[in-house]
Amino acid sequence: MKPLKLLGALVAAAMLTGVTDIMAYDIPVSVISDASQMKKSSVENLKEDTRVFKINKNIQVMKVVFTNHYGFDVAGHLYLPENFDSSKKYSAVVISGPFGAVKEQASGLYAQELASRGFVTVAFDQSMTGESGGNRRDMASPDIFTEDYSAAVDFISNLKFVDPEKIGVVGLCGLSGMAITAASNDIRIKAVVTSAMYDMSESISDHYKGYYYTDEQRNIVKKHLAAMRDAEAKKGGLIRGAHEIAVDAEGRVQNYETMFPNKLPDDANPVIKDFFGYYVGRAYHPRAINSNTSAWDSTAPYGFFNFRLMDNIKELTPRPLMLVTGDRAHSRYFSEDVYQKASEPKKLIVVKGATHVDLYDQMDKIPFDEIDNFFRTNLK
């Protein structure tokens, strides 16, 4: 069985022959033939499986590429439910995050689990990261990352076996804000789930709980960003740095070329240990920025200083929002703050005994039954 070829070619063939069914893993997959967006997309068998979580062999996965409205090619994995039937219309969920992670990590795990529960899902890499496009690498943008969610909806809603009126999104960690922001104005998104939420605009521009930066520190950071931007303009390329810039007691900027030191000290902060244990330990992936393979472009914070992700949260109403956090999660306040800002219908789940990183991959902590029920109730 040959891998699937470019959808554009398939669409052209379908228009000539009247056939719109194609095969992958001996499962027929129908593609829509009248959407120009799809002509720039591709679906093919997954040739090299580098996912870092336990694979469910009953769930078929394919590599997909689709184009967002800024012209970036977004790479993802398409998951099909067990006993997939191309004649049916499925509810669908698009998933991304955490910030600096790749689809082979937590988002893929969520996508696989939801597919096992009957949803068609896509987990995708944010633009300029992982396998997604962009000449500028490891750059972050609240606007472009928000657009990536809508582009994923473009893609999945144009599959013939997906009901375009039954599409939800999941945002993990630092992509939660972009998921909510996308849904605030893209009414094709009918329901939103966030897990281990971070509002990256607040986190980067204000730091933890909004009180880390004094006015003096903020000006130091702005001067640093200006110097980095000027240096990159002169160099003509990326200079790596942290996405959250710390200022020490002497007013010096602490900037790093990788997300973590190669080895953590014994007295490292427990939160840092938790992140390190996931990204550099059990879920290491060479394309993930957070796996210590690189760091963000040093000018990446600019967009998060310029734009606030939660400004339009009231526009989400009447579409439902569910926020999942842990009672031991350092990030818990982000979910609680957004819950207070959001209008009904909304739901907050605080998982007993769960840290922030537990909600990435600990199957006994992630409330998949509640997530499943939330989407089944609201995607109808």
N, C-alpha and C positions, 0 to 999 in steps of 0.2 A: 504494500500500500504506500503510495508516494505521499510525502508531506503536503499539506495544503499550500497552494501558491498564493500570490497576491490576490486579494479580493477583487481588485479592479479587473484582472484577467478573468476571474470567475464570473463576475457580474456580466462582462462582455459575452462570455460563453453562454451564460444563462439567458441573456436577451436573444441570442441567436438560436439556441436550442430549446428554450422553454424550460430548461432544467435548472432548478435553484438548490438542489440538494447536493452536498459534497460530503466526503467521508474523512473521518479522522478517528483513529483507534477503532475502526469498524463501527463507529457510531455516526449516523448521519447528522450533519450540521447544516441547517438552512441559513442562507444569508440573504438579506434583503437586496433587491436589484435596482432600486430606484433612488438611492441616497448617494449623492456625490461625495459626501464625507467619507463613505465607505471605500470609495475608489482609491483613497490614499492610505487605506488600512491594510493590515495583513494578519492572517491567522495561520499558524503552522504547528506541526508537532513539536513538542518540547524535546530538543535533541540532547541537551545537557542539563540534567536535573541537579541543581546545586542548593536546593531548599534545605534548611537547617533544622527543620522540625520533623516529627514522625509522620511519614507519608501514609495516607489512606489509599491503598491501591484500588479501591472501588470507585474512587473519584477521578475522573479524567481531567487532565489539565493540558492546556495549549498555550503557546506563547503568542501574544497579540501585540500589534503596534498600531496606534491611531494618532492622528494629528490634532493638536489643540488650535485654538484660534489665533495664537501668536506664532504658529508655524513650527512649534516644537513637536518632534515625534515622541510620543509617550509609550513606554514599553510596559506591558502587563502580562499577567497570567489569567487566562479564562478557565474557570472551574465549572464543570457540568455535574448535575446531580446524578446519583446512582440510578441506574435503569433509565437513563435519559431518553426521552421520547421527543423527537423533533416536531411532532405534530401538535404538541402541547404548547400552552402559553405559560411561561414561568414568571414568578416574581424574581426580581434581581436586586443585587446589592453591589455597590462599588466601594472599594476599601483602599486606604493608603495610610502610611505612617509606620512607625514614628518618624519624627524629624531627623533626617540623617540615616535612616534605615533603608532597606530594600525589600522588594516584594517577596524575596525568598525567606524573609524573617517573619515578624509578627503578623503583618497584614496578610501574608499567604496562609498562615495558620488559621486566622479568622475566616478567610475566604474558603478554605478547605472544609472547615467545620460547618459553615453555613450551607455550603453545597451538599454536605452529607445530610442536611436537614431539608433539602429540596429546593434551595435557591440557586439560580445561576449567578455566579459572582465573578468579579474582576478585581484582583489586587494589582496595583500599579506603582511604578517608581515615579517620584516627582521629576518634573523637567530638570535637566542639567545634573541629575544624579543617577546612579545605577546604570541601567541599560537605556535610559531615556536620552533623547537628543539634547543638543546644545553645545556649541563650540566653547562656550564658557562653562567650565565644569565646577561642580561643588558650589554653585551660587544659589542663593535662596531668595524667594520673592513671595510675599503674602498674596499678591495679585495673581501671579502666574500659577502658583500652587492651587489657588482657589479655582482658576480656570481649568486646571487639570481635572478637577472633579467633574465639571460640566462637560469636558471633552470625553471623559469616561462614560458619562450618561449618554452623550451623542452616540458613542460606539455601541454600548450594550442595548440601548433602546432601539437600535436599527438591526438587531438580530431577530429573525422571524419567530424564534421560539421564546422571545421575551415580551411580556405585556408592558408596553411603554407607560401605562398608567400605574404600574406597580414597581416602582424603583425607589430604593432607599440607599443611604450612604452610611459608612462607618468611618470615623476619624479616630486614629490612635495617637495618643500622646500629642506631639507638636503639630499634627495635621488635623486635630480636632477643630481648631479655630477656623481653618480653611473649609472643613466640611460644613460647619454651621453657616459660614459666610456664603458659601456656594448655594446652600439651600435657602438662604434668606431671600434670594432674588430669582433663583432658578426653580420655578414652581413645578417642573417635571419631577423634582425630588420630593417624595411624599412623606418621608420619615427619616430622622437622623438619630444615630447612636454615636456617642463618644465614649472612649475608654481610656482611663489614665490621662485625662485631659490636661494639656498645657495651652494657654493662650500665648503664642509666641510673640505677639506684639508687646504684650505687657511684660513677658518674661525678659525679652531682649532690651526693651527701652526703659523699663522700670526695675527689673530684676525681682527677686523673690518677694512676694506680697507688696510690691510697689514701693518699698521704702529703702531699698538698697542704695540707690543713687541719691546723693545730695546734689544740689544745683552745681556745686563746685566739681563733684565727680563727673556729672553729666557733661560738663564743658570739657573736662579732660578727655572723656571718651570721644566727644565730637571732634576735638583736635586730632586725636589719634586716627579716627576714621578719615578725616580730611587728608592727613599725611599718607595713609595707606592708599587712598584713591589717587593722590598725586603720584606716589611711587609706582603704582600699577600703570598709570598713564604714561609715565616715562619708560617703564620696563616693557610695556606692551603685553603684559600677561599677568596671571594670577599670583598673588602673594597670600599664602595660607595664614589663617588666624582663627581664633575662637569666635563662635557666633554670639556668645555672651561674654562681654569684656569686663574683666575685674580690674579694680583700681586698689592698690595696696595703701597702707597707712601713710606712705611717703608720697602718695599721688602718682605712682608709676603704674602704667598699664601692664597687666599680665596677659600676654598673648602667647598662644601655643600653636605648634605646627601639626600636632595630632590631638585628638580629643582627650586622651589620657596619657599619663606617663607609661612607659613600657612595663613597669612594675609598680604596684601600689605600695605605699608604706603600710606598716602594720596598723598604724593609728589613723588610717584614711577614714574620711567621713563615711558612715554606713550607706548613705545614698549613693555616693560615688562607687563604693564597693558593689552595690546592687547593679548599677549600670555596667560596671566593668565585668562583673560575673556573667552578664548576659552577652554583651557585644564582643568582648575580647575572649570570653570563655565559651559557654555552651552554644551560643548562637553566632559565633564568628562567621563573617562573610567578607570576602576580599573586596566586594564592590560597595560595602557599607562604609560611609564616612565614619560612623560611630564605632566601627570595629578597629579603630586606630590605624587605618590604612592612610588616612589623610586628615585634613581639617577643612572647614568651610573657607571660601574666599574671604579675605580679611575685610572686604567691603560689604559682605552680605547683610550686616545689621541695618544698613541704610533704609531699606524698604520697611523694616519693622519700626524704625523711628518715625517714618513718614506716614504710615497707614495703620489704623487701629482695626483689628479684625472683628470686634464685637459691636461696632457702631450701629449695624443694621439688624441686630438680633430680634428686635420687635417685629421685623418683617417676616420672620419665620412663621408666625401665627397665621392660620390655625393648624399648621402642620406640626406633628408631635416631635418632641425631643426627649431622648433618654440619655442621662449621664451616668457612667459607671466609674466609681473610684473605690479606693480601699481605705479602711479605717486607719491603716498604718502608712498610707501614701503621703509623701511630703507634698505632693501636688494636689492633695484633696481640696484645698481652698479654691483652686481654679474651677473645679466642678461645682462647688457650693456657690461661688460667686456668680457663675453663669446661670445656675439654677434660679438664683434670686432675680437676675436681670430678665430672664426669659418669661414669656407669658404662657398661660395654659394653652394646650395640654403639654405637660412636662412631667418627668419622673426622674428621681435621683436614687441610685442604688449604691449603697456603701457596703462593700464586701468585708465581712469580718475577717481580720487576720491578714489582709492583703496589702502588700506594699505596692508602690507604683509599678515596678518592673514585674511583679507577680502577674499583673494583668496583661503582660506581653505573651506569656506562654504557659502559665501554670493552669492546666486544664481543670484542676479541682477548685480553682479560685475564680476563673472567668465565668460569669453567670450566663452561659450560652442558652440555657433554657429560657431565661427572662428575655434575652436578646431575640431569640427565635420567636417567642410569643409576641413580643412587641412588634416585630415586622409582620407577622401573620395577622395581627389585629389591625394594623394600620395600612398595610399594602393590600387594600381591597376596594 
